[in-house]
Amino acid sequence: MGGSIKAVLIGPAAADERLTELNRLAGDEVRFERVDGSQGVDDIAAACRGAKVVVAPNIAAVNDWAPKVEGLELIQTFSAGTDNIDRAKLLNLGIKVANNGGANAVCVAEHAIGLLIMVMHKLDRQVESARAGNWAADVTGAPGEFQTLVGKRVGIVGLGRIGSRVAKRLRYWECEVVYHDVVDHDAAYEAEAGAARVDLDELLTTSDIVTLHVPLDRVTRAMMSHDEFRKMKSTAILINTCRGPVVDEAALIQAVENDEIHGAGLDVTEVEPVDTASPLLTLPNVVLTPHLGARAIESQINATRNAVDNACRVARGEDPDWIVDPV
């Protein structure tokens, strides 16, 4: 292939099918090659020599080999998160970092709503009961624990690509949707999402459901801890599908055990895989999934296309989209 610039996909041999698709979509503007990411730092850097764009996972190893690739302009991830990449360090070297541009936004939004429904209807307990042959005999709950979403106030923390899609869907479930964000969104964006802006304290104290959709950085790490849980309703449910360390896990466990909040639906934990001794696996009103909220064929298709689009922008001398600034 006679691509005008070289780009690299970091991945194992199993990634060759995706490599083929990257090159098909890129046409003549970019030539993608695959580099095995299990090699040593110097070997990866050598294999990437001459590349202007590297498509890499959100892992700390990027911080070691990327600075050694002369002329590298962009690290592109397939994920929404870039928290393991030292963006400030790389930017000082002229290397920008871009996320997947909302490629998995719909999938994660659906997963967040699914977790919410599971907690409110105890669907996990119902499935376990049926499979065990107990047919509801062991599905217990105090009066009022089984609830619908009608009339509930849903507080969305972070009205970005994922949070806004949660809002758009829940507005038609007869919910009141409010949000808090450090980003200013205009009236048209809010209207399309169907969410009203409130400050964080009001969101926490008045919402029946609090769902988190923020990146992990020094500002958001442990943003939900003891004080925040004490502000929430005792009947409230927390949903987290962004990053585990956004929530102080010990504080969450204590809040559920002490009935400060009703329960939680989590796709992420502070340490993954979660410790098999963690109370999160046995608390009756906590539903936990293994960080597969973005797992859908549509997410992969969108992420692949977005990676190619950004590489082509670099090839044309344009600014890439979806750059994640250091925080």
C-alpha positions in Angstrom: 0.0 0.0 0.0 1.2 3.5 -0.8 -0.1 5.4 2.2 1.1 9.0 2.7 1.8 8.5 6.4 2.6 5.5 8.6 0.3 4.7 11.5 0.6 1.8 14.0 -1.9 -0.4 15.8 -0.6 -1.8 19.1 -2.0 -5.2 19.6 -1.5 -9.0 19.4 -1.9 -11.1 16.3 -5.6 -11.4 17.1 -5.8 -7.7 16.2 -5.0 -8.4 12.5 -8.7 -8.5 11.5 -9.0 -5.0 12.9 -5.8 -3.9 11.2 -7.3 -5.0 7.9 -10.4 -2.9 8.5 -8.3 0.1 9.5 -6.4 0.0 6.2 -9.6 -0.6 4.2 -11.2 2.5 5.7 -8.0 4.6 5.5 -7.6 4.2 1.7 -4.5 5.9 0.4 -4.1 8.5 3.1 -2.7 6.3 5.9 -0.9 2.9 6.0 -1.5 1.0 9.3 0.9 -1.6 10.6 0.6 -3.8 13.7 3.1 -3.8 16.4 3.1 -6.4 19.2 2.6 -4.5 22.5 4.0 -7.3 24.6 7.6 -6.5 23.5 10.0 -4.4 25.5 9.9 -0.6 25.5 12.8 -0.1 23.1 11.4 -2.8 20.7 8.0 -1.1 20.5 9.5 2.3 20.0 11.8 0.9 17.2 8.8 -0.8 15.5 6.9 2.5 15.6 9.7 4.5 14.1 8.3 6.8 11.4 4.7 6.7 12.6 2.8 9.9 13.1 -0.2 8.2 14.7 -0.3 5.2 17.1 -3.5 3.5 18.1 -2.9 2.2 21.5 -4.7 0.8 24.6 -5.2 3.0 27.6 -2.3 1.5 29.6 0.6 3.0 31.5 3.2 1.3 29.2 2.4 4.0 26.6 4.1 6.5 28.8 7.4 4.7 28.5 7.7 4.0 24.7 5.8 6.9 23.1 8.4 9.5 24.0 11.0 7.4 22.2 9.1 7.6 18.9 10.4 10.6 17.0 7.8 12.6 15.0 4.9 10.9 16.7 1.9 13.4 16.8 -1.1 11.4 18.2 -1.9 8.6 20.5 -5.4 7.4 19.6 -7.3 5.1 22.0 -10.2 2.9 21.2 -11.6 3.6 24.7 -13.4 6.6 26.3 -10.9 6.7 29.1 -7.3 7.9 28.9 -6.6 7.9 32.6 -3.6 5.6 32.5 -1.8 7.8 29.9 0.3 10.7 31.1 -1.2 13.3 28.8 0.8 16.2 30.3 4.1 14.4 29.8 3.3 13.5 26.2 1.8 16.9 25.3 5.1 18.5 26.5 6.8 16.4 23.8 4.3 17.4 21.2 2.2 14.2 21.3 -1.6 14.6 21.7 -3.9 12.0 23.2 -7.4 11.4 21.8 -10.2 9.2 23.1 -12.7 7.2 21.0 -15.0 10.2 20.3 -18.0 8.7 21.9 -17.8 5.4 20.0 -19.3 3.4 22.9 -21.6 6.1 24.3 -24.8 4.5 23.3 -23.7 1.1 24.6 -22.5 2.4 28.0 -25.7 4.5 28.4 -27.8 1.5 27.8 -25.7 -0.5 30.3 -26.2 2.2 32.9 -29.9 2.1 32.5 -29.8 -1.7 32.6 -28.0 -1.7 35.9 -30.5 0.8 37.3 -33.4 -1.5 36.3 -31.7 -4.5 37.7 -31.3 -2.8 41.1 -34.8 -1.4 41.2 -36.5 -4.7 40.2 -33.9 -7.0 41.8 -33.5 -8.7 38.4 -30.2 -10.3 39.4 -31.9 -12.0 42.4 -34.9 -13.1 40.2 -32.6 -14.7 37.6 -30.6 -16.5 40.4 -33.7 -17.7 42.0 -35.2 -19.2 38.8 -31.9 -20.9 37.8 -31.6 -22.4 41.3 -35.1 -23.8 41.0 -36.4 -21.7 43.9 -38.9 -19.8 41.8 -39.0 -16.5 43.8 -39.0 -18.2 47.3 -35.7 -16.6 48.0 -36.4 -13.2 46.4 -36.9 -11.0 49.4 -37.3 -7.3 50.0 -39.0 -4.8 52.2 -42.2 -3.1 51.1 -41.3 -0.5 48.5 -38.0 -2.0 47.5 -39.4 -3.0 44.1 -39.9 0.2 42.2 -40.4 1.7 38.7 -38.7 4.7 37.3 -41.9 6.7 36.8 -41.8 10.0 38.7 -38.2 9.4 39.9 -35.6 12.2 39.8 -32.4 11.0 38.0 -29.3 13.0 38.6 -26.6 12.7 35.9 -23.1 13.8 36.9 -21.4 14.6 33.6 -23.7 15.4 30.6 -21.1 14.5 27.9 -21.5 11.9 25.2 -22.6 9.2 27.5 -24.5 11.2 30.1 -26.5 13.0 27.5 -27.6 9.7 26.0 -28.7 8.5 29.4 -30.8 11.7 29.7 -32.3 11.4 26.3 -33.5 7.9 27.0 -34.8 8.4 30.5 -36.8 11.5 29.7 -39.2 9.2 27.9 -39.4 6.9 30.9 -41.5 9.5 32.7 -38.5 10.6 34.8 -37.4 14.0 35.9 -33.8 14.4 34.7 -31.3 16.8 36.2 -27.5 17.1 35.7 -24.4 18.7 37.1 -21.2 19.3 35.0 -18.1 21.3 35.2 -18.5 22.0 31.5 -21.0 24.7 30.4 -23.6 23.3 28.0 -25.8 25.7 25.9 -29.5 25.8 26.1 -30.0 23.8 22.9 -27.8 21.0 24.1 -29.7 20.8 27.4 -33.0 20.9 25.6 -32.0 18.1 23.3 -30.9 16.0 26.3 -34.0 16.9 28.3 -32.0 17.7 31.4 -32.0 20.7 33.7 -28.8 21.9 35.3 -28.5 22.0 39.1 -25.5 22.3 41.4 -24.0 19.1 42.8 -25.3 19.4 46.3 -28.9 19.7 45.0 -28.4 16.8 42.7 -27.1 14.6 45.5 -29.8 15.6 48.1 -32.8 15.4 45.8 -32.1 12.6 43.3 -33.6 9.1 43.5 -30.8 7.9 41.2 -27.3 9.3 40.8 -25.5 8.1 37.7 -21.8 9.0 37.1 -20.4 9.8 33.7 -17.1 11.7 34.2 -13.5 11.0 33.3 -11.1 9.9 35.9 -8.6 12.6 36.8 -7.2 14.3 39.9 -10.5 16.3 40.3 -12.9 13.4 40.0 -10.9 10.7 41.9 -13.0 9.7 45.0 -15.5 12.5 44.2 -18.2 10.2 45.7 -17.1 9.5 49.3 -18.6 9.6 52.8 -19.9 13.2 52.7 -21.5 12.7 49.3 -23.3 9.5 50.4 -24.6 11.2 53.6 -26.2 13.9 51.4 -28.1 11.3 49.3 -31.5 10.0 50.1 -31.6 6.8 52.1 -33.7 5.3 49.2 -31.3 6.5 46.5 -29.3 4.3 44.1 -25.8 5.0 42.8 -24.9 3.9 39.2 -21.2 4.0 38.1 -20.2 3.0 34.6 -17.3 5.4 34.1 -14.2 4.5 36.2 -14.0 2.7 39.6 -11.8 5.2 41.5 -14.3 8.0 40.9 -16.1 6.3 43.9 -14.5 5.7 47.3 -15.3 2.0 47.5 -15.0 1.7 51.2 -17.3 4.6 51.7 -19.8 3.1 49.3 -19.8 -0.2 51.1 -20.3 1.5 54.4 -23.1 3.7 53.0 -25.0 0.6 51.7 -24.4 -1.4 54.8 -25.6 1.4 57.1 -28.6 2.2 54.9 -27.3 5.7 54.0 -28.3 4.8 50.4 -30.4 1.9 49.1 -28.0 0.3 46.7 -25.7 0.6 43.7 -25.2 -0.7 40.1 -21.5 -0.9 39.2 -19.7 -1.8 36.0 -16.4 -0.7 37.4 -14.4 -1.0 40.6 -11.3 0.6 42.2 -9.3 -2.6 41.5 -10.2 -4.9 38.6 -10.9 -7.7 38.8 -12.7 -7.0 42.0 -11.4 -8.9 45.1 -13.5 -12.1 45.5 -13.8 -11.2 49.2 -15.3 -7.8 48.5 -18.7 -7.1 50.1 -19.8 -5.6 46.8 -20.3 -9.2 45.6 -22.6 -10.1 48.4 -24.5 -7.0 49.4 -28.2 -7.6 48.5 -28.8 -4.3 46.8 -25.6 -4.1 44.8 -25.3 -5.3 41.2 -21.9 -5.7 39.7 -20.8 -6.4 36.1 -17.2 -7.0 35.0 -16.5 -3.7 33.1 -18.2 -4.8 29.9 -20.5 -1.8 29.6 -18.9 -0.8 26.3 -19.0 -4.4 24.8 -21.0 -4.2 21.6 -20.2 -4.7 18.0 -21.4 -1.2 17.3 -18.8 0.2 19.7 -16.0 -1.5 17.9 -17.2 -0.4 14.5 -17.5 3.2 15.7 -14.1 3.2 17.5 -12.4 1.8 14.4 -13.9 4.4 12.1 -13.1 7.3 14.5 -9.5 6.2 14.8 -9.1 6.2 11.0 -10.8 9.6 10.7 -8.4 11.1 13.2 -5.4 9.5 11.5 -6.5 10.9 8.2 -6.9 14.3 9.7 -3.2 14.1 10.8 -2.3 13.0 7.3 -4.0 16.1 5.9 -2.2 18.4 8.4 -5.5 19.0 10.2 -6.0 19.1 14.0 -7.3 15.7 15.3 -10.7 15.6 17.1 -11.5 14.3 20.6 -8.2 15.5 22.2 -8.2 14.9 26.0 -6.5 17.8 27.8 -4.3 17.1 30.8 -6.1 17.9 34.1 
